[in-house]
Amino acid sequence: MTLNVQQKAEIVAEYKRGDSDTGSAEVQVALLSARIKTLTEHFRTHIHDHHSRVHYSLYNTAYYTIHNTTLHLKTLYMSQMDIGV
């Protein structure tokens, strides 16, 4: 149900910005997406696992918070580039 070290390393390697990057928004969103995917598959099999559903909703909330913040920052950056700041 959880991501093992090798799976996390593969995700970080795919989405990292630089050699030592493990905490950028892209990496965090990719890790949360993978975790949400594994939890979704788990809930399809274990319909009555209500305890884990609480954690699932927390992961979804964190994912959307990071995703929306990233979109806002990219929009802000692009608008600053347009006006030449």
KOLBA-944676 format. One record per atom (N, C-alpha, C, O): residue in three letters; x, z negated, y; atom name; chain; residue number from 1. Coordinates in steps of 0.02 Angstrom, whole numbers, plus 50000, padded with zeros to 5 digits. Layout:
! residues N
+-----+-------+-------+-------+------+-------+-----+
| res |     x |     z |     y | atom | chain |   n |
+-----+-------+-------+-------+------+-------+-----+
| ala |     X |     Z |     Y |   CA |     A | NUM |
...
+-----+-------+-------+-------+------+-------+-----+
//
This chain:
! residues 85
+-----+-------+-------+-------+------+-------+-----+
| res |     x |     z |     y | atom | chain |   n |
+-----+-------+-------+-------+------+-------+-----+
| met | 50041 | 50000 | 49940 |    N |     A |   1 |
| met | 50000 | 50000 | 50000 |   CA |     A |   1 |
| met | 50043 | 50000 | 50063 |    C |     A |   1 |
| met | 50020 | 50024 | 50115 |    O |     A |   1 |
| thr | 50104 | 49975 | 50060 |    N |     A |   2 |
| thr | 50148 | 49975 | 50119 |   CA |     A |   2 |
| thr | 50199 | 50030 | 50113 |    C |     A |   2 |
| thr | 50210 | 50058 | 50059 |    O |     A |   2 |
| leu | 50230 | 50046 | 50168 |    N |     A |   3 |
| leu | 50283 | 50095 | 50168 |   CA |     A |   3 |
| leu | 50348 | 50062 | 50147 |    C |     A |   3 |
| leu | 50364 | 50008 | 50172 |    O |     A |   3 |
| asn | 50384 | 50093 | 50101 |    N |     A |   4 |
| asn | 50448 | 50063 | 50081 |   CA |     A |   4 |
| asn | 50503 | 50085 | 50130 |    C |     A |   4 |
| asn | 50491 | 50125 | 50175 |    O |     A |   4 |
| val | 50562 | 50058 | 50121 |    N |     A |   5 |
| val | 50618 | 50069 | 50168 |   CA |     A |   5 |
| val | 50636 | 50143 | 50171 |    C |     A |   5 |
| val | 50650 | 50169 | 50225 |    O |     A |   5 |
| gln | 50636 | 50176 | 50114 |    N |     A |   6 |
| gln | 50654 | 50247 | 50112 |   CA |     A |   6 |
| gln | 50603 | 50289 | 50150 |    C |     A |   6 |
| gln | 50622 | 50335 | 50187 |    O |     A |   6 |
| gln | 50539 | 50275 | 50141 |    N |     A |   7 |
| gln | 50487 | 50312 | 50177 |   CA |     A |   7 |
| gln | 50493 | 50303 | 50253 |    C |     A |   7 |
| gln | 50487 | 50350 | 50291 |    O |     A |   7 |
| lys | 50505 | 50240 | 50273 |    N |     A |   8 |
| lys | 50514 | 50227 | 50345 |   CA |     A |   8 |
| lys | 50575 | 50263 | 50373 |    C |     A |   8 |
| lys | 50572 | 50291 | 50427 |    O |     A |   8 |
| ala | 50630 | 50263 | 50335 |    N |     A |   9 |
| ala | 50691 | 50296 | 50357 |   CA |     A |   9 |
| ala | 50679 | 50371 | 50365 |    C |     A |   9 |
| ala | 50705 | 50402 | 50412 |    O |     A |   9 |
| glu | 50641 | 50402 | 50320 |    N |     A |  10 |
| glu | 50626 | 50473 | 50324 |   CA |     A |  10 |
| glu | 50584 | 50488 | 50386 |    C |     A |  10 |
| glu | 50596 | 50538 | 50421 |    O |     A |  10 |
| ile | 50536 | 50446 | 50400 |    N |     A |  11 |
| ile | 50493 | 50456 | 50460 |   CA |     A |  11 |
| ile | 50535 | 50449 | 50523 |    C |     A |  11 |
| ile | 50529 | 50489 | 50569 |    O |     A |  11 |
| val | 50577 | 50397 | 50526 |    N |     A |  12 |
| val | 50619 | 50386 | 50585 |   CA |     A |  12 |
| val | 50666 | 50446 | 50594 |    C |     A |  12 |
| val | 50676 | 50469 | 50650 |    O |     A |  12 |
| ala | 50696 | 50470 | 50539 |    N |     A |  13 |
| ala | 50742 | 50526 | 50544 |   CA |     A |  13 |
| ala | 50707 | 50589 | 50570 |    C |     A |  13 |
| ala | 50738 | 50629 | 50606 |    O |     A |  13 |
| glu | 50645 | 50598 | 50552 |    N |     A |  14 |
| glu | 50609 | 50658 | 50573 |   CA |     A |  14 |
| glu | 50588 | 50656 | 50647 |    C |     A |  14 |
| glu | 50589 | 50707 | 50680 |    O |     A |  14 |
| tyr | 50570 | 50597 | 50672 |    N |     A |  15 |
| tyr | 50542 | 50592 | 50739 |   CA |     A |  15 |
| tyr | 50588 | 50561 | 50792 |    C |     A |  15 |
| tyr | 50568 | 50556 | 50850 |    O |     A |  15 |
| lys | 50647 | 50540 | 50774 |    N |     A |  16 |
| lys | 50691 | 50507 | 50822 |   CA |     A |  16 |
| lys | 50716 | 50555 | 50875 |    C |     A |  16 |
| lys | 50724 | 50615 | 50862 |    O |     A |  16 |
| arg | 50730 | 50528 | 50934 |    N |     A |  17 |
| arg | 50755 | 50568 | 50990 |   CA |     A |  17 |
| arg | 50831 | 50575 | 50987 |    C |     A |  17 |
| arg | 50858 | 50628 | 51004 |    O |     A |  17 |
| gly | 50864 | 50523 | 50966 |    N |     A |  18 |
| gly | 50937 | 50523 | 50963 |   CA |     A |  18 |
| gly | 50961 | 50490 | 50900 |    C |     A |  18 |
| gly | 50921 | 50472 | 50857 |    O |     A |  18 |
| asp | 51027 | 50481 | 50894 |    N |     A |  19 |
| asp | 51056 | 50453 | 50834 |   CA |     A |  19 |
| asp | 51036 | 50381 | 50821 |    C |     A |  19 |
| asp | 51027 | 50361 | 50763 |    O |     A |  19 |
| ser | 51028 | 50341 | 50874 |    N |     A |  20 |
| ser | 51013 | 50270 | 50865 |   CA |     A |  20 |
| ser | 50941 | 50252 | 50882 |    C |     A |  20 |
| ser | 50925 | 50193 | 50891 |    O |     A |  20 |
| asp | 50899 | 50302 | 50888 |    N |     A |  21 |
| asp | 50829 | 50290 | 50909 |   CA |     A |  21 |
| asp | 50786 | 50268 | 50850 |    C |     A |  21 |
| asp | 50781 | 50302 | 50799 |    O |     A |  21 |
| thr | 50755 | 50209 | 50858 |    N |     A |  22 |
| thr | 50706 | 50186 | 50809 |   CA |     A |  22 |
| thr | 50643 | 50159 | 50842 |    C |     A |  22 |
| thr | 50596 | 50141 | 50808 |    O |     A |  22 |
| gly | 50643 | 50157 | 50908 |    N |     A |  23 |
| gly | 50587 | 50125 | 50942 |   CA |     A |  23 |
| gly | 50551 | 50168 | 50993 |    C |     A |  23 |
| gly | 50510 | 50142 | 51031 |    O |     A |  23 |
| ser | 50566 | 50233 | 50996 |    N |     A |  24 |
| ser | 50531 | 50275 | 51044 |   CA |     A |  24 |
| ser | 50457 | 50282 | 51026 |    C |     A |  24 |
| ser | 50437 | 50267 | 50969 |    O |     A |  24 |
| ala | 50418 | 50303 | 51073 |    N |     A |  25 |
| ala | 50346 | 50310 | 51061 |   CA |     A |  25 |
| ala | 50332 | 50358 | 51004 |    C |     A |  25 |
| ala | 50286 | 50346 | 50964 |    O |     A |  25 |
| glu | 50370 | 50412 | 50999 |    N |     A |  26 |
| glu | 50359 | 50461 | 50946 |   CA |     A |  26 |
| glu | 50369 | 50429 | 50877 |    C |     A |  26 |
| glu | 50330 | 50441 | 50831 |    O |     A |  26 |
| val | 50422 | 50390 | 50871 |    N |     A |  27 |
| val | 50436 | 50356 | 50807 |   CA |     A |  27 |
| val | 50382 | 50305 | 50791 |    C |     A |  27 |
| val | 50359 | 50302 | 50734 |    O |     A |  27 |
| gln | 50362 | 50266 | 50840 |    N |     A |  28 |
| gln | 50312 | 50214 | 50828 |   CA |     A |  28 |
| gln | 50245 | 50245 | 50809 |    C |     A |  28 |
| gln | 50211 | 50220 | 50764 |    O |     A |  28 |
| val | 50225 | 50299 | 50843 |    N |     A |  29 |
| val | 50162 | 50332 | 50826 |   CA |     A |  29 |
| val | 50165 | 50362 | 50756 |    C |     A |  29 |
| val | 50117 | 50358 | 50718 |    O |     A |  29 |
| ala | 50222 | 50391 | 50738 |    N |     A |  30 |
| ala | 50229 | 50419 | 50671 |   CA |     A |  30 |
| ala | 50225 | 50365 | 50617 |    C |     A |  30 |
| ala | 50194 | 50375 | 50565 |    O |     A |  30 |
| leu | 50257 | 50308 | 50630 |    N |     A |  31 |
| leu | 50254 | 50252 | 50581 |   CA |     A |  31 |
| leu | 50183 | 50225 | 50575 |    C |     A |  31 |
| leu | 50159 | 50211 | 50520 |    O |     A |  31 |
| leu | 50150 | 50217 | 50632 |    N |     A |  32 |
| leu | 50081 | 50192 | 50630 |   CA |     A |  32 |
| leu | 50034 | 50243 | 50595 |    C |     A |  32 |
| leu | 49989 | 50223 | 50558 |    O |     A |  32 |
| ser | 50046 | 50307 | 50608 |    N |     A |  33 |
| ser | 50005 | 50358 | 50575 |   CA |     A |  33 |
| ser | 50013 | 50356 | 50500 |    C |     A |  33 |
| ser | 49964 | 50362 | 50462 |    O |     A |  33 |
| ala | 50075 | 50348 | 50477 |    N |     A |  34 |
| ala | 50087 | 50344 | 50405 |   CA |     A |  34 |
| ala | 50055 | 50282 | 50375 |    C |     A |  34 |
| ala | 50027 | 50285 | 50320 |    O |     A |  34 |
| arg | 50059 | 50227 | 50410 |    N |     A |  35 |
| arg | 50028 | 50165 | 50386 |   CA |     A |  35 |
| arg | 49952 | 50171 | 50384 |    C |     A |  35 |
| arg | 49921 | 50149 | 50336 |    O |     A |  35 |
| ile | 49922 | 50201 | 50434 |    N |     A |  36 |
| ile | 49850 | 50212 | 50435 |   CA |     A |  36 |
| ile | 49829 | 50257 | 50377 |    C |     A |  36 |
| ile | 49777 | 50246 | 50346 |    O |     A |  36 |
| lys | 49869 | 50308 | 50363 |    N |     A |  37 |
| lys | 49854 | 50353 | 50308 |   CA |     A |  37 |
| lys | 49855 | 50316 | 50241 |    C |     A |  37 |
| lys | 49811 | 50327 | 50199 |    O |     A |  37 |
| thr | 49905 | 50273 | 50230 |    N |     A |  38 |
| thr | 49907 | 50236 | 50167 |   CA |     A |  38 |
| thr | 49849 | 50186 | 50162 |    C |     A |  38 |
| thr | 49821 | 50177 | 50108 |    O |     A |  38 |
| leu | 49831 | 50155 | 50218 |    N |     A |  39 |
| leu | 49774 | 50109 | 50216 |   CA |     A |  39 |
| leu | 49708 | 50146 | 50204 |    C |     A |  39 |
| leu | 49664 | 50120 | 50170 |    O |     A |  39 |
| thr | 49701 | 50205 | 50232 |    N |     A |  40 |
| thr | 49641 | 50244 | 50221 |   CA |     A |  40 |
| thr | 49632 | 50261 | 50147 |    C |     A |  40 |
| thr | 49578 | 50255 | 50119 |    O |     A |  40 |
| glu | 49687 | 50282 | 50115 |    N |     A |  41 |
| glu | 49685 | 50296 | 50044 |   CA |     A |  41 |
| glu | 49669 | 50233 | 50003 |    C |     A |  41 |
| glu | 49632 | 50236 | 49954 |    O |     A |  41 |
| his | 49696 | 50177 | 50024 |    N |     A |  42 |
| his | 49683 | 50114 | 49990 |   CA |     A |  42 |
| his | 49609 | 50096 | 49993 |    C |     A |  42 |
| his | 49580 | 50073 | 49944 |    O |     A |  42 |
| phe | 49578 | 50106 | 50052 |    N |     A |  43 |
| phe | 49508 | 50087 | 50059 |   CA |     A |  43 |
| phe | 49461 | 50135 | 50023 |    C |     A |  43 |
| phe | 49405 | 50115 | 50005 |    O |     A |  43 |
| arg | 49482 | 50195 | 50010 |    N |     A |  44 |
| arg | 49442 | 50240 | 49970 |   CA |     A |  44 |
| arg | 49438 | 50216 | 49897 |    C |     A |  44 |
| arg | 49388 | 50225 | 49863 |    O |     A |  44 |
| thr | 49492 | 50185 | 49875 |    N |     A |  45 |
| thr | 49494 | 50159 | 49806 |   CA |     A |  45 |
| thr | 49464 | 50089 | 49802 |    C |     A |  45 |
| thr | 49427 | 50075 | 49755 |    O |     A |  45 |
| his | 49479 | 50046 | 49850 |    N |     A |  46 |
| his | 49458 | 49976 | 49849 |   CA |     A |  46 |
| his | 49406 | 49965 | 49904 |    C |     A |  46 |
| his | 49422 | 49941 | 49958 |    O |     A |  46 |
| ile | 49345 | 49982 | 49889 |    N |     A |  47 |
| ile | 49291 | 49981 | 49938 |   CA |     A |  47 |
| ile | 49277 | 49911 | 49965 |    C |     A |  47 |
| ile | 49258 | 49903 | 50023 |    O |     A |  47 |
| his | 49285 | 49860 | 49924 |    N |     A |  48 |
| his | 49266 | 49792 | 49944 |   CA |     A |  48 |
| his | 49324 | 49751 | 49972 |    C |     A |  48 |
| his | 49318 | 49690 | 49978 |    O |     A |  48 |
| asp | 49378 | 49782 | 49991 |    N |     A |  49 |
| asp | 49436 | 49746 | 50019 |   CA |     A |  49 |
| asp | 49425 | 49737 | 50094 |    C |     A |  49 |
| asp | 49451 | 49774 | 50135 |    O |     A |  49 |
| his | 49385 | 49686 | 50112 |    N |     A |  50 |
| his | 49367 | 49675 | 50182 |   CA |     A |  50 |
| his | 49424 | 49641 | 50221 |    C |     A |  50 |
| his | 49429 | 49649 | 50281 |    O |     A |  50 |
| his | 49465 | 49603 | 50187 |    N |     A |  51 |
| his | 49520 | 49568 | 50220 |   CA |     A |  51 |
| his | 49569 | 49618 | 50251 |    C |     A |  51 |
| his | 49590 | 49609 | 50309 |    O |     A |  51 |
| ser | 49587 | 49669 | 50214 |    N |     A |  52 |
| ser | 49634 | 49718 | 50239 |   CA |     A |  52 |
| ser | 49604 | 49762 | 50294 |    C |     A |  52 |
| ser | 49641 | 49791 | 50334 |    O |     A |  52 |
| arg | 49539 | 49768 | 50295 |    N |     A |  53 |
| arg | 49507 | 49809 | 50347 |   CA |     A |  53 |
| arg | 49520 | 49781 | 50417 |    C |     A |  53 |
| arg | 49522 | 49818 | 50465 |    O |     A |  53 |
| val | 49529 | 49715 | 50422 |    N |     A |  54 |
| val | 49545 | 49685 | 50486 |   CA |     A |  54 |
| val | 49612 | 49711 | 50511 |    C |     A |  54 |
| val | 49619 | 49730 | 50569 |    O |     A |  54 |
| his | 49661 | 49713 | 50466 |    N |     A |  55 |
| his | 49727 | 49739 | 50484 |   CA |     A |  55 |
| his | 49724 | 49814 | 50499 |    C |     A |  55 |
| his | 49759 | 49838 | 50544 |    O |     A |  55 |
| tyr | 49682 | 49849 | 50464 |    N |     A |  56 |
| tyr | 49673 | 49921 | 50475 |   CA |     A |  56 |
| tyr | 49648 | 49933 | 50546 |    C |     A |  56 |
| tyr | 49672 | 49979 | 50580 |    O |     A |  56 |
| ser | 49601 | 49893 | 50569 |    N |     A |  57 |
| ser | 49575 | 49902 | 50637 |   CA |     A |  57 |
| ser | 49629 | 49886 | 50688 |    C |     A |  57 |
| ser | 49630 | 49916 | 50742 |    O |     A |  57 |
| leu | 49673 | 49837 | 50673 |    N |     A |  58 |
| leu | 49728 | 49822 | 50719 |   CA |     A |  58 |
| leu | 49777 | 49879 | 50723 |    C |     A |  58 |
| leu | 49801 | 49895 | 50777 |    O |     A |  58 |
| tyr | 49792 | 49911 | 50666 |    N |     A |  59 |
| tyr | 49837 | 49969 | 50667 |   CA |     A |  59 |
| tyr | 49807 | 50026 | 50707 |    C |     A |  59 |
| tyr | 49842 | 50058 | 50746 |    O |     A |  59 |
| asn | 49742 | 50038 | 50699 |    N |     A |  60 |
| asn | 49709 | 50091 | 50737 |   CA |     A |  60 |
| asn | 49712 | 50077 | 50812 |    C |     A |  60 |
| asn | 49724 | 50122 | 50852 |    O |     A |  60 |
| thr | 49700 | 50014 | 50831 |    N |     A |  61 |
| thr | 49703 | 49995 | 50901 |   CA |     A |  61 |
| thr | 49773 | 50005 | 50929 |    C |     A |  61 |
| thr | 49780 | 50033 | 50984 |    O |     A |  61 |
| ala | 49823 | 49984 | 50893 |    N |     A |  62 |
| ala | 49892 | 49993 | 50915 |   CA |     A |  62 |
| ala | 49910 | 50066 | 50921 |    C |     A |  62 |
| ala | 49943 | 50087 | 50969 |    O |     A |  62 |
| tyr | 49889 | 50106 | 50872 |    N |     A |  63 |
| tyr | 49903 | 50178 | 50873 |   CA |     A |  63 |
| tyr | 49874 | 50210 | 50936 |    C |     A |  63 |
| tyr | 49909 | 50246 | 50972 |    O |     A |  63 |
| tyr | 49810 | 50197 | 50949 |    N |     A |  64 |
| tyr | 49778 | 50228 | 51007 |   CA |     A |  64 |
| tyr | 49806 | 50202 | 51073 |    C |     A |  64 |
| tyr | 49809 | 50240 | 51122 |    O |     A |  64 |
| thr | 49827 | 50140 | 51076 |    N |     A |  65 |
| thr | 49857 | 50113 | 51136 |   CA |     A |  65 |
| thr | 49923 | 50148 | 51151 |    C |     A |  65 |
| thr | 49935 | 50170 | 51207 |    O |     A |  65 |
| ile | 49966 | 50154 | 51101 |    N |     A |  66 |
| ile | 50030 | 50188 | 51110 |   CA |     A |  66 |
| ile | 50019 | 50262 | 51126 |    C |     A |  66 |
| ile | 50052 | 50289 | 51170 |    O |     A |  66 |
| his | 49974 | 50293 | 51090 |    N |     A |  67 |
| his | 49961 | 50365 | 51100 |   CA |     A |  67 |
| his | 49936 | 50378 | 51171 |    C |     A |  67 |
| his | 49961 | 50423 | 51204 |    O |     A |  67 |
| asn | 49888 | 50339 | 51194 |    N |     A |  68 |
| asn | 49860 | 50349 | 51261 |   CA |     A |  68 |
| asn | 49912 | 50334 | 51315 |    C |     A |  68 |
| asn | 49914 | 50369 | 51366 |    O |     A |  68 |
| thr | 49953 | 50283 | 51305 |    N |     A |  69 |
| thr | 50005 | 50267 | 51353 |   CA |     A |  69 |
| thr | 50056 | 50324 | 51357 |    C |     A |  69 |
| thr | 50078 | 50341 | 51412 |    O |     A |  69 |
| thr | 50074 | 50351 | 51301 |    N |     A |  70 |
| thr | 50122 | 50407 | 51299 |   CA |     A |  70 |
| thr | 50093 | 50468 | 51336 |    C |     A |  70 |
| thr | 50128 | 50500 | 51375 |    O |     A |  70 |
| leu | 50030 | 50483 | 51324 |    N |     A |  71 |
| leu | 49999 | 50539 | 51358 |   CA |     A |  71 |
| leu | 49997 | 50528 | 51434 |    C |     A |  71 |
| leu | 50010 | 50573 | 51473 |    O |     A |  71 |
| his | 49981 | 50467 | 51454 |    N |     A |  72 |
| his | 49979 | 50450 | 51525 |   CA |     A |  72 |
| his | 50048 | 50458 | 51557 |    C |     A |  72 |
| his | 50054 | 50486 | 51611 |    O |     A |  72 |
| leu | 50099 | 50433 | 51523 |    N |     A |  73 |
| leu | 50167 | 50438 | 51551 |   CA |     A |  73 |
| leu | 50191 | 50511 | 51555 |    C |     A |  73 |
| leu | 50224 | 50530 | 51603 |    O |     A |  73 |
| lys | 50174 | 50551 | 51504 |    N |     A |  74 |
| lys | 50193 | 50621 | 51507 |   CA |     A |  74 |
| lys | 50157 | 50657 | 51564 |    C |     A |  74 |
| lys | 50187 | 50698 | 51599 |    O |     A |  74 |
| thr | 50093 | 50642 | 51574 |    N |     A |  75 |
| thr | 50056 | 50671 | 51629 |   CA |     A |  75 |
| thr | 50085 | 50650 | 51696 |    C |     A |  75 |
| thr | 50093 | 50692 | 51741 |    O |     A |  75 |
| leu | 50102 | 50587 | 51702 |    N |     A |  76 |
| leu | 50132 | 50562 | 51764 |   CA |     A |  76 |
| leu | 50199 | 50596 | 51777 |    C |     A |  76 |
| leu | 50214 | 50616 | 51833 |    O |     A |  76 |
| tyr | 50239 | 50602 | 51726 |    N |     A |  77 |
| tyr | 50304 | 50635 | 51732 |   CA |     A |  77 |
| tyr | 50297 | 50708 | 51753 |    C |     A |  77 |
| tyr | 50332 | 50732 | 51797 |    O |     A |  77 |
| met | 50250 | 50743 | 51722 |    N |     A |  78 |
| met | 50240 | 50814 | 51738 |   CA |     A |  78 |
| met | 50214 | 50822 | 51809 |    C |     A |  78 |
| met | 50233 | 50869 | 51843 |    O |     A |  78 |
| ser | 50171 | 50776 | 51832 |    N |     A |  79 |
| ser | 50145 | 50781 | 51901 |   CA |     A |  79 |
| ser | 50202 | 50768 | 51951 |    C |     A |  79 |
| ser | 50203 | 50799 | 52004 |    O |     A |  79 |
| gln | 50248 | 50724 | 51934 |    N |     A |  80 |
| gln | 50305 | 50712 | 51979 |   CA |     A |  80 |
| gln | 50352 | 50772 | 51980 |    C |     A |  80 |
| gln | 50381 | 50787 | 52032 |    O |     A |  80 |
| met | 50358 | 50806 | 51924 |    N |     A |  81 |
| met | 50400 | 50865 | 51922 |   CA |     A |  81 |
| met | 50370 | 50922 | 51964 |    C |     A |  81 |
| met | 50406 | 50961 | 51994 |    O |     A |  81 |
| asp | 50303 | 50926 | 51966 |    N |     A |  82 |
| asp | 50269 | 50977 | 52005 |   CA |     A |  82 |
| asp | 50279 | 50969 | 52079 |    C |     A |  82 |
| asp | 50284 | 51018 | 52116 |    O |     A |  82 |
| ile | 50281 | 50906 | 52102 |    N |     A |  83 |
| ile | 50287 | 50895 | 52175 |   CA |     A |  83 |
| ile | 50360 | 50887 | 52195 |    C |     A |  83 |
| ile | 50374 | 50881 | 52255 |    O |     A |  83 |
| gly | 50405 | 50888 | 52147 |    N |     A |  84 |
| gly | 50477 | 50886 | 52163 |   CA |     A |  84 |
| gly | 50504 | 50818 | 52182 |    C |     A |  84 |
| gly | 50550 | 50814 | 52222 |    O |     A |  84 |
| val | 50477 | 50765 | 52154 |    N |     A |  85 |
| val | 50500 | 50698 | 52169 |   CA |     A |  85 |
| val | 50564 | 50684 | 52132 |    C |     A |  85 |
| val | 50592 | 50630 | 52138 |    O |     A |  85 |
+-----+-------+-------+-------+------+-------+-----+
//
